[in-house]
Amino acid sequence: MRVFVAGATGAIGARLVPQLIERGHEVIGTSRSPQKADLLRAQGAQPVVLDVLDARAVRDAVAAARPEAIVHQATALAGLSGFKHFDRTFAPTNRLRTQGTDALLAAAREAGVGRFVAQSYGGWPYARNGGPVKTEQDPLDPTPVPTMRETLAAIRHLEQAVVDAGGVALRYGGFYGSPDDAQLELVRKRRFPIVGDGGGVWSFVHLDDAATATALALENGAAGIYNIVDDEPAPVREWLPAVAAAIGAKPPRRIPRWLARLVAGEAGVALMTDARGASNAKAKGELGWALRYPSWRQGFRAAYS
């Protein structure tokens, strides 16, 4: 296919573009900077410098590219490491999930693009009750922490708009595998503690595995939502010490909820104590997705040791 990848130089995009080209697709990739456009050209993609929030520019770029499919991977997540002011921190990405999604979908409709795949998130939005692991059929959090409401609303907007248009929304788990992951420095400095009982369940996915799942969803995913996570959702008290060990850091500190609430806010406490993980059964079964790193246990060691 001729594929238009928005956000082609981001965490997923940078790994997705080479995979798509290797699989025989022709890629038009967007970047916000001319410098990164050179990287896309070196990978074998056709670069386009584009602000995804500029609806007119998006329409013109898609019309000129004449793609058969669009993959929306545009985010503003690089370097994020704090949770206290959650919605404020994620505001730029929330605009890309709402205005950016709307602009790309409108351009797709106008150009007659038949396939649309978009990046969503499944690392914390599920309801914080019931079992520890959720499927795509389970509800998202009906009562999110107040400082997380705008971010969850943006995720809901993206998913609803994409699925209504017959597209695919991918709920990725927490990404790992990047050597410049900002959270690693927090772990090294012991500024990423286990809160309370550390019972919040997180789901992860290596960036390479996430890119592979995205390519498969583009090629044969049915309209709807897929959790893109590894096989082993795990509580913070298990995976956080494993990260520290993998990078040669001291074990994480433990702090009570009340202290974490002062430092990281209610959002940080919820993530560390109440979050729910996600099941990947649908993605593995319907997409034929085989993970290189089925568990974060070997993945962390391979990525960071």
C-alpha positions, -999 to +999 in steps of 0.1 A: +000+000+000+009+036-003+008+047+034+008+082+049+023+081+084+017+111+105+043+114+133+067+092+114+098+103+134+082+097+169+088+067+192+067+043+172+069+060+138+107+058+137+105+020+140+073+016+120+086+033+088+114+008+082+092-021+089+066-009+064+092-003+037+106-038+044+071-053+040+068-037+006+048-006+013+055+029+000+057+054+029+050+091+030+061+102+064+055+135+082+077+154+106+075+188+121+112+196+114+132+196+082+161+180+101+140+149+109+127+149+073+162+141+063+161+110+085+129+098+068+145+102+034+175+082+045+151+054+056+136+053+022+104+072+029+091+103+012+092+131+038+067+158+043+071+187+068+037+191+084+019+204+115-009+179+120-029+206+139-031+227+107-062+212+091-058+229+057-021+218+055-031+183+064-058+182+037-034+195+011-006+170+021-029+140+020-044+151-013-009+154-028+003+121-013-027+101-027-023+074+000-044+042+003-039+043+041-032+067+069-014+059+102-018+085+129+012+083+153+015+120+160+021+128+197+041+151+219+053+126+245+091+130+243+108+137+276+077+134+298+084+122+333+060+137+358+024+129+367+014+156+392-001+181+367-013+153+344-037+171+320-014+201+317+015+177+309-004+159+282-022+189+268-002+190+235-008+153+229-044+157+237-047+184+210-032+159+186-056+132+197-086+155+192-079+183+166-052+163+149-073+132+146-102+152+132-080+169+106-066+136+094-100+119+093-114+148+073-085+146+049-090+109+046-127+113+037-120+139+012-092+119-005-111+086-004-086+069+019-098+034+028-076+025+058-070+045+090-050+033+120-044+056+151-024+055+183-045+053+214-034+043+249-044+014+272-019+018+300-042+034+326-076+044+311-096+012+321-120+014+351-101+010+384-123-018+397-130-054+390-102-077+379-066-067+373-065-073+335-090-058+311-101-066+275-112-042+248-148-049+259-143-036+294-153+000+302-129+028+305-128+047+338-161+064+344-147+084+373-111+094+365-090+114+388-099+150+382-064+159+369-067+131+343-102+139+329-091+159+299-066+133+289-091+105+291-116+126+272-091+131+244-085+093+243-122+087+241-126+112+213-099+097+192-112+061+196-148+071+189-140+092+159-116+065+144-139+036+150-170+055+137-150+061+105-143+024+101-107+026+114-085+009+139-075+023+173-045+007+190-044+009+228-006+006+233+008-003+267+037+016+283+065+019+257+100+008+265+131+001+246+143+037+239+177+045+253+167+081+261+135+072+281+132+101+306+118+078+333+151+058+334+169+087+349+142+090+376+148+054+385+185+058+386+181+088+410+156+068+431+129+094+424+105+068+410+092+051+442+068+023+449+037+039+464+017+021+491+015-015+483+025-009+446-006-027+435-012-007+403-011-031+373+008-019+343+010-033+308+041-028+287+051-033+251+086-030+235+087-003+208+097-029+181+068-052+190+044-022+190+056-013+155+051-048+143+016-049+157+008-016+139+020-029+106-002-060+110-032-038+120-027-017+090-026-047+067-054-068+081-070-053+113-108-052+114-124-019+124-123-015+161-100-014+191-070-036+199-049-037+231-012-037+220+006-050+251+028-079+261+017-111+278+024-102+314+006-073+330+023-068+364+020-047+396+044-018+401+060-037+431+072-063+406+082-045+375+098-013+390+125-032+409+132-051+377+138-019+358+162-007+385+181-040+383+183-039+345+199-005+345+222-012+375+203+012+398+196+008+435+161-007+444+133+019+444+123+035+476+088+029+491+066+057+502+031+060+517+001+072+496-001+105+516+034+115+508+031+104+471+000+126+469+020+156+479+048+148+454+031+133+424-005+143+429-036+121+429-029+110+393+005+096+404-011+077+433-038+062+410-012+050+385+009+034+411-018+018+432-051+014+413-043+011+375-055-020+356-036-039+330-047-051+296-051-084+277-035-089+243-055-119+233-075-101+206-044-087+189-026-120+190-056-139+178-069-116+151-037-100+138-014-130+141+009-109+162+039-128+176+059-108+202+097-107+201+095-099+239+064-116+253+072-103+288+088-071+301+110-094+321+133-104+292+125-072+274+139-049+301+171-070+303+175-069+265+168-032+262+187-018+292+213-043+305 
